[in-house]
Amino acid sequence: MTNPVSPAIFKAYDIRGIVDKTLTEAAVRDIGLALAARGTERGVKTFVIGRDGRLSGPRLAAALGDGIRAGGVDVIDIGMVTTPIVYFATYELGTGSGVAVTGSHNPPEYNGLKMMVAGDTLYGDAIQQLLQTIQAGTLSALPVERRGTLRTVDLGERYLARVAGDVKLSRKMKIAVDCGNGVAGAFAGALFRALGCEVTELFCDVDGNFPNHHPDPAHLENLQDLIKCLRETDCELGLAFDGDGDRVGVVTKQGNVIFPDRQLMLLAEDVLSRQPGQPIIFDVKCSRNVARWVREHGGVPMMWRTGHSLIKAKLRETGAPLAGEMSGHIFFKERWYGFDDGLYAAARLLEILSRHDDPSKVLDALPDSPTTPELQLKTAEGENFTLLEQLKKTAKFDGASEVITIDGVRVEYPDGFGLARPSNTTPVVVMRFEADNAAALARIQADFKRAILAVKPDAKMPF
């Protein structure tokens, strides 16, 4: 065993830290050894490893592979790919286990690990158990003759062929694609051309410095180049991808951003036309319009906790054909494998929109309501959780029709909703509000402000 690893890198849904400070090669090697031990307990013989386009990716992936092999488990290195292609490889190559070395949408100095063992995505306690295994100091590298093997496989073409074999467009479309220099740029152009699109590429050369804008379509400032492109060209739709390709942003010809909960409505209508009566899963941050829409189209709405790992686990548990969350992770079980994949979700959207002459008209017609962006109340470390526990116990909300506590506090009113939940990644309370009109929105926000200040009088409210 090497130097102690930093507990701070073991997050709720993944491992993430600043390269060479909290996330060192030695730490990643130890994590590989711990993953091998966990995998061996579950009968795992081989791990797939892939990495995004970050500059630190090759050496961290090598350290991870060394650790896994030192634990007696074989490694298949699939090179620079999106996180969803790592998941795809675990099915395609039959390993059930894989690790994506990715910093997702974090700044360039970050990197991390998203992990899957024996078919289960690791999150929460399972990630903490890796830390405990390392801290116990019981792991050691096997002698050379008992170590795992290493081989490399290029799965890019197989992935593209699998998607292009599944998704069929009704007509040729002209689209603009912005990858923000993230790893999705290595695949997006080829994929959408294979589907029959004419593609204008923005920042699709992979560059871990992210020189143009941050690869995170959840923030409007990162979509401005795409909006400008749509305004100045004859492209009819814009798609933007995050740093590791597991989320997609959608922009209409007119520059309107179609947020993921509205994307989910269109996808749900399509899936339910073939699988009526099935559950459609969405997270607590999504619009009230989602549940209404799913019911109207013959499905069963199912609200669940925020977090791609949590949603994925719920999808497996329920057998739902589709799930999505406000952050942009969309999960298809119908015709796909049940993992989140921005490129595949975009392809499925194009399949639906290609049946219409004017995609913007279809997207803009989806139900919409006055809403706030995500608002953040900063707290001390851990205080966000204690604050929410107090809210659950003591808060009374005026005129509420339902209080949902599966993930923080979501209060349903006859004319809107308010949400406050503790972030699992930073010490903040995340809030979001939606209502039928501006007056109702202001009233609901005031109700939440009163409830939070009653618990924490010194709270510096973000509204």
C-alpha positions, 0 to 999 in steps of 0.5 A: 500500500502507498500513501494514505488516500484523501477521503475527500475524493470519495463522493456520493456518486463517484470519485473526484478530486484535483489531479496530483493534489487530492487525486494522485496516481498512487491513490488511483492505484490503491482504488484499483486494488480495492476495486479488484478485491470487491470485484473478486468477491462478486466473481468478476474476472475482468474490468473495462477501463476507458477515459475522457479527453482530460490531459491527466487521463492516460496516466490515471487510467494506467495507474488504475489498470496497474492497481486492478491487475495487481489485485489479480483481475484482468483489464481491457483498456478501450482508450479515449471514449465517452463514459457511456461507451465504457458502460456499453463495453461492459455489456458488449464484452460481457464483463459487467464491470468497468471504470470511466476515468472522467472529470465529467463537467468539472474544471480541467484540473479535476479528474475522477472515476465512475465505477460499475462492479458486477452490473451495479453502479457504485454510489453512496455506501459502496464508494465509502466501502472502497475507502474503508478497504484502503484504510484498513491496510489489508490489501497488497499487490499479488506476485507478478505471475498471479497478476491480471492481464492487459489488452486493448480493444477499440469499441468506437465503431461497434458503438456507432454501428449499434446506435445507427442500427437501432435509430432510424430517422424519417428524413435527413436533418441539418443539425449543429453539435457543440461538444465543448472540446469534451470527449463526445466530440470524437464520436458525435459527428460520425454518429449523426452523419451515420444517422443521415444528418448534415452536421455543423461541428462546434468545438468537436476537437477533443482538448482537455484545456477546454479553450472555448467554453466549459463542456456543461450544457446545463448552464446557459452561458455554455450554449451561446455559441450554439445559439449563435450558430443556429441563428446564422446558419440553416441548421434546424436544431442544436445539440450540446454535450457535457465533458464525458458525453452522458448528458445532452442539451437541446436548443431550437432554431429560435434559440430556446433551450429545451430543458431535460424535463421537457425532453423527457416528456417527448421521449416518454410519449414515444416510448409509451406509444409502444409500452403503455402502462409502464412507469416513467422515472424522473427526479425531484427537480423535474417539472410538475408537467412531467407527471401530468404528461406521463399520465395523459400518455398512458404511463405511470409517473414515478418521482425519485431521488436526484443522482444518476446512480440512484436513478439507474438503480431505480430503473433496474429495480422497477424495470421502467423503460425510461428515466430522466433527471433535470441535470440531463441524464436520460436512461433508456431501457427500451431498445437500450441497456438502461444506462445514461448516454447523451449521444444515444438520447440525442439520437432518439430525440432526432428519430422523433423530430425527423417525423416533423417538418419543424422540430422547433414547433414540436419542442416549443409546444411541450408544456412549460411553466414559469420556473427558477433556475437552480438556486443555492443556499451556501452552508457549512460542511454537513449543515445542508443535511441537518438543515433539511432534517429540521425542515422535514420535522418542523416546517409547515407550508401554507396551502400545501397539497402534499409534502414529498420527503424522498430527497429533501423537501418538495412541497406541492401546491395547487398552483406550483411546487418548491424544492429544497434538497441537500446537494450530495457533492457540495455543502449547499441546499439546492432549491428550485421553484415552479408555478402557474404564474409569476405571482404564485412563484413569488408566493411559494418562494416566500413560503420557503424563505419563511420556513428556512429562516425559522430553522436557520435565522442567519441563512443568506437566501439566494432569492 
